[in-house]
Amino acid sequence: MKKILTITIFTAILTSCSTAIFDTEEDNNDKHLLTLTTYSGSNAITYPIDLYAYSGGNEIEHITVTSSEEKPVMELSTGNYSIYAVSGSRDFTDKGYSTTPLMIGSTIVTLGKTDKETAITMQYAVAKVSVALSDVPDNITAVQVKIGQQYNYINELGELSGSKEIKLTCKKSDTTWVSDTIYVLPGCGASTSIEIGCKTDEDNVTVKQYSYEYPQPLQAGCPYNFKGSYDSGITYSKISFSLEASGWSETVEHSFTFGEGANENQDVIPTDASTFNVDELPTPCSAWNGHVVATIDEEGNALLLSLREWSEVSSADEGASNPTQAQETATNYIENELLSWSIPTEEQMKTIGNALKKKYQKGSITLIPEADELQFNESYYYLCDDATYKFCFYNSGTRSGTNKKDKYYLRLVKPVKFITNQ
């Protein structure tokens, strides 16, 4: 839900002078009234709201709004200002988390001769986190979860620093141990460690520690539901991840196992994530994070092309009720933790072919060492459209029907969305 602060600027000359002042250059010492009126959507913004005016890197004024009925006014000189708004506590130094969400927004204001109106879009500066642990043995009497490492300081400009491990005490609800919902600043590492301590009154109060590594840092604006299952084997993560301009993004549901038998073969947790935050958009026909980015547009909509190439693959058997060889290959394919690959459509094959031809001439290409070479050879026909048609890159991108007796090549694709960090 978007939270909006609407700032109405009234310029009023406080010194005694004639209207001729509007025909001359203003003195930077003249004062103006900056009146701020707050609005919100269906969900109210948390009060108090702290408002800051900065100029030249220095704080010029700070006021606090305690309710929506207040009409706060700043008295500022002519000039350019950065206005920052903070809703919620910024104090994460003690426990490393807060029980209420923190929102921060900013805008640029130029005070001159005319009245102006602007707005601040408030964005969540924290991640929303909850933990639920199931199948915990009955003899466990207490459970504590440690999450590390998260930033533990943020200023009104949104600048992060410090680090702290978060400690949560879980409570038993029916058969599941659950934590309170908390709000934490973003993670300050490349991944997020989760350590679970299980206490039993047996054997002179024994505490058993189990650890798990979530392969990404927690990000602001995202709700994370971590669901752990005690010693129940490997559970593939199902991650839906999307960042929006404001408000909470879609919830990240992440499953994992812990216990004596849970650490084996659990270093890599496959994910079907399809949205990724990057500092800079990749380019077409480039390598990104161990994958091949075949195509990408200005909005960050991209198509990954599988590193692996299969040969001797059968086309679809229209009379069969079971998945085809190509469909089974797509379902089971995992590339550097990424799931949800598919057989390309004709349109996707044409887009890939155009991108490759634009960058390379006839011949083989290898974008990264781990990738099988992609051959521009007229004898190579790749399956497309659910393996019911074949497509040739070199032969003018021609699609034609398949023959059940023939074998074909196969490359898989995965549509993804890249979002640049602001």
C-alpha positions in Angstrom: 0.0 0.0 0.0 1.4 3.3 -1.0 1.9 5.9 1.8 2.0 9.5 0.5 3.1 12.6 2.2 1.9 15.6 0.2 4.0 18.8 0.8 2.4 22.1 -0.1 4.9 24.9 -0.3 3.7 28.5 0.3 6.3 31.1 -0.4 5.7 34.2 1.7 8.2 37.1 2.0 8.5 37.9 5.7 10.4 41.2 5.3 8.7 44.4 4.4 9.1 45.2 0.8 7.0 46.1 -2.3 5.8 43.8 -5.0 8.7 44.9 -7.1 10.7 42.2 -5.4 9.2 39.7 -7.9 11.0 41.6 -10.7 14.4 41.4 -9.1 16.6 38.6 -7.9 15.7 37.3 -4.5 18.1 37.4 -1.5 18.9 34.0 -0.2 18.3 35.2 3.3 14.5 35.7 2.6 12.4 33.2 4.6 9.6 31.0 3.2 7.0 28.9 4.9 7.0 25.2 3.9 3.7 23.8 5.0 3.4 20.0 5.0 0.1 18.1 5.0 0.1 14.3 5.4 -2.2 11.9 3.7 -2.4 8.1 3.7 -4.3 5.3 1.9 -6.6 2.9 3.7 -3.9 1.9 6.1 -2.7 4.8 8.2 0.9 5.9 8.4 2.5 5.2 11.8 2.9 8.4 13.9 4.9 10.2 14.9 6.6 11.2 11.6 9.9 12.9 11.7 10.5 15.5 8.9 14.0 16.7 8.1 15.2 19.5 5.7 18.8 19.1 4.4 20.8 21.6 2.3 24.4 21.2 1.3 24.6 18.0 3.3 23.6 19.8 6.5 20.4 19.4 8.6 18.6 22.7 8.5 15.4 21.9 10.3 13.7 18.9 12.0 10.1 18.8 13.0 7.9 16.0 14.4 4.3 15.3 13.3 2.3 13.5 16.0 -1.0 13.1 14.3 -2.8 13.6 10.9 -4.5 16.7 12.3 -1.3 18.6 12.7 -0.2 21.2 10.0 3.5 21.4 10.5 5.4 24.4 9.0 9.1 24.8 8.3 10.6 28.3 7.9 13.3 28.0 5.3 15.4 30.4 3.2 15.3 30.5 -0.6 17.2 27.5 -2.1 17.2 23.8 -2.7 16.4 21.3 0.0 16.2 17.5 0.4 13.2 16.7 2.6 13.2 13.3 4.4 10.3 11.7 6.1 10.6 8.9 8.7 7.7 6.8 10.0 8.5 4.3 12.7 11.4 3.6 15.0 15.0 3.7 13.7 16.4 2.2 16.9 17.8 -1.3 16.1 20.8 -1.1 18.3 19.5 -3.2 21.2 17.7 -6.3 19.9 18.5 -5.7 16.2 14.8 -5.6 15.3 11.6 -3.7 15.8 8.0 -4.8 16.4 6.7 -2.0 14.1 7.7 -1.3 10.5 9.9 1.5 9.5 9.2 3.6 6.4 11.4 6.3 4.8 10.7 8.7 2.0 12.4 11.7 0.4 11.9 14.4 -2.2 13.8 17.5 -3.5 12.3 20.9 -3.0 13.3 24.2 -4.5 12.0 27.3 -2.7 11.7 30.3 -5.0 9.0 32.9 -5.9 6.0 30.7 -6.6 4.0 28.3 -4.6 4.8 24.6 -5.2 3.4 21.2 -4.4 5.3 17.9 -4.2 4.9 14.5 -2.7 6.9 11.9 -0.8 6.4 8.2 -1.5 7.1 6.3 1.7 8.9 2.9 1.3 9.5 0.2 3.8 13.1 0.3 4.9 12.9 -3.1 6.7 12.2 -6.8 6.0 9.3 -8.5 7.7 10.3 -11.8 9.2 8.5 -14.8 10.8 9.8 -18.3 11.6 7.7 -21.5 12.0 9.3 -24.8 12.9 7.4 -28.1 12.6 8.0 -31.7 13.5 10.1 -30.7 16.5 10.5 -33.7 18.9 8.1 -33.8 21.9 11.0 -33.7 24.4 12.0 -30.2 23.3 11.0 -27.6 25.9 12.4 -24.4 24.4 13.5 -23.2 20.9 15.5 -20.1 20.0 16.3 -18.9 16.5 19.3 -16.7 15.6 19.3 -14.8 12.3 22.5 -13.0 11.2 23.8 -10.7 10.2 21.6 -7.6 9.7 22.4 -3.9 9.7 21.5 -2.4 13.0 21.6 1.3 12.3 19.9 3.5 9.8 19.7 7.3 9.6 17.0 9.6 8.3 18.7 9.5 4.9 18.3 5.8 4.7 22.0 5.1 5.1 22.8 1.7 6.7 25.7 0.7 9.0 26.6 -1.6 11.8 25.7 -5.3 12.1 23.9 -7.5 14.6 22.7 -11.1 15.0 19.0 -11.3 15.7 17.8 -13.6 18.5 14.1 -14.8 18.6 12.4 -17.0 21.1 9.8 -19.3 19.6 6.5 -20.3 21.4 4.8 -23.6 20.9 1.4 -23.4 19.1 -0.2 -26.8 18.8 2.6 -28.8 17.2 4.5 -25.9 15.7 7.1 -23.6 17.3 6.5 -20.0 16.0 8.2 -16.7 16.5 6.7 -13.3 16.7 6.6 -11.2 13.5 9.5 -8.8 13.5 11.0 -6.1 11.3 14.7 -6.1 10.6 17.0 -3.9 8.5 18.4 -5.5 5.4 21.1 -8.1 5.6 24.7 -7.0 5.4 26.2 -10.2 4.0 25.9 -12.3 0.8 23.6 -14.8 2.6 21.6 -15.1 5.8 22.5 -17.6 8.5 19.8 -19.3 10.5 20.8 -21.1 13.7 18.2 -23.0 15.8 18.8 -24.0 19.4 16.6 -26.7 20.8 16.6 -27.2 24.6 15.5 -30.3 26.5 15.3 -30.9 30.2 16.8 -34.3 29.8 20.5 -34.9 30.3 21.1 -32.0 32.6 19.5 -29.4 30.3 20.9 -30.1 26.8 20.8 -27.5 24.1 21.3 -28.8 20.5 22.3 -26.3 17.8 21.4 -26.7 14.1 22.3 -24.3 11.4 21.0 -23.4 7.9 22.2 -20.9 5.3 19.6 -19.0 3.3 21.5 -18.1 0.1 20.5 -14.4 -0.1 20.5 -11.4 2.2 17.2 -10.2 3.5 15.9 -7.2 1.5 13.9 -4.2 2.6 10.2 -4.3 1.6 10.0 -8.1 1.5 8.0 -10.3 4.0 9.9 -13.6 4.7 8.2 -16.6 6.1 10.8 -19.2 7.0 9.3 -22.6 7.5 11.6 -25.2 9.0 10.9 -29.0 9.3 12.9 -31.1 11.8 15.0 -33.9 10.2 12.6 -34.6 7.4 15.0 -34.6 4.4 15.5 -32.0 1.7 12.6 -29.6 0.9 13.0 -27.6 -2.3 12.4 -23.9 -1.7 9.6 -22.2 -3.5 10.4 -18.5 -3.7 8.2 -15.9 -5.2 10.0 -12.6 -5.1 8.9 -9.2 -6.6 9.9 -5.7 -5.6 7.4 -2.9 -6.1 7.7 0.9 -5.9 6.2 1.1 -2.4 4.4 -1.1 0.1 5.3 -4.7 0.8 6.3 -6.9 -2.1 5.1 -10.5 -2.5 5.9 -12.8 0.4 9.0 -14.9 0.2 7.9 -18.4 1.3 11.1 -20.4 2.1 11.2 -24.0 3.4 14.2 -25.8 4.9 15.0 -28.7 7.2 17.1 -28.9 10.3 18.1 -31.6 12.7 20.7 -34.4 12.8 20.0 -35.7 9.3 19.1 -32.4 7.5 22.6 -31.1 6.7 23.5 -33.8 4.1 23.3 -32.6 0.5 21.6 -29.3 1.6 24.2 -26.8 0.6 22.3 -25.8 -2.6 18.6 -25.1 -2.3 17.0 -24.9 -5.7 14.6 -22.0 -6.2 12.1 -20.9 -8.9 12.8 -17.2 -8.3 12.3 -15.2 -11.4 12.9 -11.6 -10.2 16.4 -10.4 -9.4 17.8 -7.1 -8.1 21.0 -6.0 -9.8 23.1 -2.8 -9.7 23.2 -2.7 -13.5 21.0 -4.5 -16.2 22.9 -7.3 -18.1 23.2 -6.9 -21.8 21.9 -9.3 -24.5 24.1 -12.4 -25.1 26.1 -11.9 -21.9 26.9 -14.0 -18.8 25.2 -13.2 -15.5 25.7 -15.0 -12.2 26.6 -18.3 -13.9 23.7 -18.1 -16.5 23.4 -16.9 -20.1 21.2 -13.9 -20.6 20.1 -14.4 -24.2 17.8 -11.4 -24.5 16.8 -8.4 -22.4 14.7 -5.2 -23.0 14.9 -1.8 -21.4 12.5 -2.7 -18.7 14.6 -5.6 -17.5 12.5 -8.4 -19.0 15.0 -11.1 -20.0 15.3 -14.6 -21.2 17.9 -17.0 -19.8 19.2 -19.7 -22.2 20.3 -23.0 -20.6 24.0 -23.7 -20.3 23.3 -27.2 -21.3 22.4 -28.5 -24.7 20.7 -31.9 -25.3 20.9 -33.9 -28.5 19.1 -37.0 -29.7 15.9 -35.7 -28.1 12.5 -37.0 -29.3 9.7 -34.7 -30.4 6.3 -34.8 -28.7 4.3 -38.0 -29.1 0.8 -36.5 -29.6 -0.8 -39.8 -28.7 1.0 -40.2 -25.4 -0.5 -39.2 -22.1 2.8 -39.2 -20.2 5.2 -36.2 -20.4 7.5 -36.3 -23.4 11.3 -36.6 -23.1 11.8 -32.9 -23.7 9.1 -32.0 -21.1 10.7 -34.3 -18.5 14.1 -32.7 -19.2 12.6 -29.2 -18.6 10.9 -30.3 -15.4 14.0 -31.8 -13.9 16.5 -29.2 -15.0 18.3 -27.2 -12.3 20.9 -24.7 -13.3 23.0 -23.1 -10.5 20.0 -23.3 -8.1 17.4 -22.1 -10.6 14.3 -24.2 -11.3 11.3 -23.7 -13.7 12.9 -24.0 -17.1 10.8 -24.6 -20.1 10.8 -25.6 -23.8 11.1 -22.4 -25.9 8.2 -21.1 -27.9 8.7 -20.1 -31.6 8.6 -16.4 -30.7 11.3 -17.0 -28.0 13.5 -18.8 -30.4 13.2 -16.0 -33.0 14.1 -13.4 -30.3 17.1 -15.5 -29.2 18.2 -16.0 -32.8 18.0 -12.3 -33.6 20.0 -11.4 -30.5 22.7 -14.0 -31.3 23.0 -13.0 -35.0 23.3 -9.4 -34.1 26.3 -10.1 -31.9 27.9 -13.1 -33.6 28.5 -14.3 -37.1 28.0 -17.8 -38.4 29.9 -20.4 -36.2 29.9 -21.6 -32.7 29.8 -19.4 -29.6 30.6 -20.0 -25.9 29.4 -17.2 -23.6 30.9 -18.7 -20.4 33.1 -21.7 -20.0 30.4 -23.9 -18.4 28.1 -23.4 -21.3 27.8 -25.9 -24.2 28.6 -24.2 -27.5 25.7 -23.0 -29.5 26.3 -24.0 -33.2 25.0 -21.9 -36.1 24.7 -24.9 -38.3 21.8 -25.5 -40.7 21.7 -29.1 -39.7 20.9 -28.3 -36.1 17.2 -28.2 -35.4 16.0 -27.3 -31.9 12.6 -28.3 -30.4 10.1 -25.6 -29.6 6.4 -25.2 -28.9 6.1 -28.0 -26.4 8.4 -30.2 -28.6 5.8 -30.3 -31.4 7.9 -28.2 -33.8 11.5 -27.8 -34.8 13.4 -24.5 -35.2 16.6 -23.7 -37.1 18.6 -20.5 -36.1 20.7 -20.5 -39.2 18.1 -21.2 -41.8 16.3 -17.9 -41.4 14.6 -18.9 -38.2 12.3 -21.4 -39.9 9.8 -23.4 -37.8 8.4 -26.6 -39.2 6.8 -29.8 -38.1 8.6 -32.6 -36.4 8.9 -36.3 -37.3 8.5 -38.9 -34.6 11.3 -40.9 -36.1 13.8 -38.1 -35.9 15.9 -36.8 -33.0 16.5 -33.1 -32.3 18.5 -30.7 -30.2 17.1 -29.0 -27.1 17.9 -25.7 -25.3 15.7 -24.6 -22.4 14.7 -21.0 -21.5 13.6 -19.2 -18.3 11.9 -15.8 -18.5 13.2 -13.5 -15.6 12.9 -9.9 -14.5 15.8 -7.8 -13.5 15.2 -4.7 -11.3 18.0 -2.2 -10.8 18.8 -1.1 -7.3 17.9 2.5 -6.6 
